[in-house]
């Protein structure tokens, strides 16, 4: 898992059925040597400016009831660091 800051929303009018109705956010990863921005599915109701916990890779799909083509999922909002 990694920490990141939500910096924006992604609007996608066309996507695979497995992603329909899911909120996509852009997240800038924190504590990295270079600036890296990813797109992540939001499972917790995060908003712009929130520091979030992101799971990456194949494990990110485990937050769902069935397999989905996902590389990054927001699984928590950090209250305190």
JOFEN-V866861 format. One record per residue. RES is the residue in one letter. OMEGA is omega in radians with two decimals (none if undefined). Layout:
BEGIN
RES;OMEGA
RES;OMEGA
END
This chain:
BEGIN
X;3.14
X;3.03
X;3.10
X;3.09
X;3.12
X;-3.10
X;3.14
X;3.10
X;3.02
X;3.08
X;-3.12
X;-3.11
X;3.11
X;3.06
X;-3.12
X;-3.08
X;-3.09
X;-3.14
X;3.14
X;3.10
X;3.14
X;-3.13
X;3.12
X;3.14
X;2.99
X;-3.07
X;3.02
X;-3.12
X;-3.13
X;3.07
X;3.06
X;-3.10
X;3.11
X;3.12
X;3.13
X;3.12
X;3.13
X;3.01
X;-3.10
X;3.02
X;-3.14
X;3.10
X;-2.97
X;3.13
X;3.13
X;3.11
X;-3.13
X;-3.13
X;3.14
X;2.96
X;-2.99
X;3.04
X;-3.06
X;3.00
X;-3.03
X;3.07
X;-3.05
X;3.13
X;-3.11
X;3.10
X;-3.13
X;3.13
X;-3.07
X;-3.10
X;3.10
X;-3.10
X;3.12
X;-3.13
X;-3.02
X;3.07
X;-3.09
X;3.12
X;3.03
X;-3.07
X;3.12
X;3.04
X;-3.12
X;3.09
X;-3.02
X;3.07
X;none
END
